[in-house]
Amino acid sequence: MYRVAAITGGAGAIGGAIATSLRDAGHAVAILDREAEFAVDLGSEAAVRAVANQVLERMGRCDVTVNCVAPGLTRTPAAEAGMPEAAFEQVRAQQALPRTLVAEDVSGVVAFLASDAAAAITGQTLCADGGLVLR
């Protein structure tokens, strides 16, 4: 049986990679973003509640998106447009895993959280930052 996943901020490079990973795992995906299938301003609680109802009406349920993934500096078109290459190099040098992150690094974490292997994890924020912030 498939699961329904709602992806907030899902219209960008990282969100697109997450949607692909979850679809590949057999999930139905609802993209929530300013310019997406389910258009919403994520800064407005009322708008988020309204779009949640739209997802439920259209997709029947939502089974997965109660954990948060906090990515480090990730090489995406938006990040490349707004950051000099030196910023990527500086962050990479400070990470425990010294490599530039890509969207698939984040989507893999989300795919894990949406899987049965993470059934006991909820309400958490996982850092997918290459070890920039060690806890």
Backbone torsions as a table, in degrees:
resi	resn	phi	psi	omega
1	MET	NA	135.8	-179.2
2	TYR	-79.9	159.7	174.6
3	ARG	-112.0	153.0	175.1
4	VAL	-101.8	127.6	179.6
5	ALA	-119.0	133.9	173.6
6	ALA	-104.5	127.9	-177.9
7	ILE	-113.2	111.6	176.9
8	THR	-81.2	141.5	-176.2
9	GLY	67.4	30.0	-170.4
10	GLY	-82.5	1.2	-176.1
11	ALA	-90.2	-10.9	-178.5
12	GLY	-87.3	-170.8	-176.9
13	ALA	-65.2	-45.3	179.5
14	ILE	-68.4	-46.1	178.1
15	GLY	-60.1	-38.4	177.1
16	GLY	-64.4	-40.1	177.4
17	ALA	-66.3	-38.1	176.7
18	ILE	-63.2	-46.3	179.1
19	ALA	-58.9	-43.2	178.6
20	THR	-62.3	-46.1	179.7
21	SER	-60.2	-43.8	-178.5
22	LEU	-70.7	-39.5	175.8
23	ARG	-62.5	-41.3	178.0
24	ASP	-61.1	-29.1	178.9
25	ALA	-85.0	0.1	176.3
26	GLY	97.3	10.8	179.9
27	HIS	-85.5	149.6	164.3
28	ALA	-86.0	140.5	-171.4
29	VAL	-124.4	133.4	172.5
30	ALA	-111.7	120.9	-179.9
31	ILE	-93.4	122.7	178.4
32	LEU	-113.3	118.3	-179.0
33	ASP	-167.6	174.5	-179.2
34	ARG	-60.2	-41.3	-178.9
35	GLU	-125.2	77.2	-175.3
36	ALA	-147.1	179.7	177.3
37	GLU	-50.3	-43.8	175.5
38	PHE	-115.4	92.5	-175.3
39	ALA	-72.5	130.6	-177.8
40	VAL	-159.4	146.7	169.1
41	ASP	-92.3	106.9	-175.8
42	LEU	-67.5	-9.9	176.8
43	GLY	-84.3	-4.5	-178.5
44	SER	-111.6	114.1	180.0
45	GLU	-58.4	-41.8	-179.5
46	ALA	-63.0	-40.7	179.5
47	ALA	-67.1	-38.1	178.7
48	VAL	-66.1	-43.3	177.6
49	ARG	-60.9	-41.6	-179.9
50	ALA	-65.1	-43.2	-178.9
51	VAL	-70.6	-30.5	175.6
52	ALA	-61.6	-40.7	176.6
53	ASN	-65.2	-37.3	177.3
54	GLN	-63.6	-42.5	178.0
55	VAL	-60.2	-46.3	-180.0
56	LEU	-62.7	-41.7	179.1
57	GLU	-64.4	-45.3	-175.1
58	ARG	-79.8	-36.1	-172.7
59	MET	-107.1	-9.0	175.1
60	GLY	88.6	-24.7	-178.9
61	ARG	-173.1	173.4	171.3
62	CYS	-141.1	119.0	-172.5
63	ASP	-104.5	-16.3	-169.6
64	VAL	-116.1	-133.7	162.5
65	THR	45.0	23.4	174.7
66	VAL	-93.0	7.7	170.5
67	ASN	-113.0	162.9	-179.4
68	CYS	-125.5	141.4	173.5
69	VAL	-115.1	125.1	-179.9
70	ALA	-104.7	99.0	-177.8
71	PRO	-78.4	152.4	169.1
72	GLY	-79.8	-169.3	177.6
73	LEU	-61.2	116.1	-174.2
74	THR	-115.5	132.7	-179.4
75	ARG	-71.9	103.3	175.2
76	THR	-131.4	164.9	176.7
77	PRO	-56.0	-40.8	-179.8
78	ALA	-65.7	-43.0	179.7
79	ALA	-65.8	-41.0	179.2
80	GLU	-64.2	-34.2	179.7
81	ALA	-72.1	-28.0	-175.0
82	GLY	-104.5	-6.1	-175.5
83	MET	-128.8	139.0	174.1
84	PRO	-72.6	156.0	179.6
85	GLU	-56.7	-32.6	180.0
86	ALA	-60.9	-31.2	178.2
87	ALA	-66.0	-41.7	177.1
88	PHE	-62.2	-42.2	-179.8
89	GLU	-65.2	-41.3	-179.2
90	GLN	-65.1	-44.7	179.6
91	VAL	-65.2	-44.9	179.4
92	ARG	-56.1	-41.1	-178.7
93	ALA	-67.5	-24.1	-178.6
94	GLN	-91.4	-13.6	-177.7
95	GLN	-78.4	150.8	173.7
96	ALA	-66.8	-33.4	173.8
97	LEU	-104.0	98.2	-170.9
98	PRO	-78.4	76.3	174.4
99	ARG	-150.6	154.0	178.7
100	THR	-74.0	132.4	179.5
101	LEU	-77.2	148.4	174.9
102	VAL	-124.1	165.4	-175.2
103	ALA	-55.9	-34.5	-178.8
104	GLU	-66.7	-23.8	174.4
105	ASP	-62.7	-40.0	179.9
106	VAL	-76.2	-42.4	-177.0
107	SER	-65.2	-30.6	176.7
108	GLY	-64.5	-39.0	177.1
109	VAL	-64.3	-44.0	179.6
110	VAL	-64.4	-42.3	178.5
111	ALA	-59.5	-40.4	175.5
112	PHE	-61.2	-48.5	-178.3
113	LEU	-62.0	-27.6	179.9
114	ALA	-87.6	-0.8	-176.7
115	SER	-95.4	166.8	175.9
116	ASP	-62.0	-25.7	-179.5
117	ALA	-63.8	-20.4	-179.4
118	ALA	-110.5	25.4	-175.3
119	ALA	-59.2	-24.1	-178.7
120	ALA	-95.3	6.0	-178.3
121	ILE	-107.2	123.0	175.4
122	THR	-154.3	150.9	177.9
123	GLY	67.9	28.0	-176.0
124	GLN	-115.3	158.2	169.7
125	THR	-114.9	119.8	177.6
126	LEU	-104.5	129.8	177.0
127	CYS	-85.7	123.1	173.9
128	ALA	-113.9	70.2	-170.6
129	ASP	-124.6	20.1	178.6
130	GLY	66.8	17.4	-180.0
131	GLY	83.8	21.9	177.0
132	LEU	-64.7	-43.4	177.4
133	VAL	-108.8	111.2	178.2
134	LEU	-97.0	131.0	-179.0
135	ARG	-113.7	NA	NA
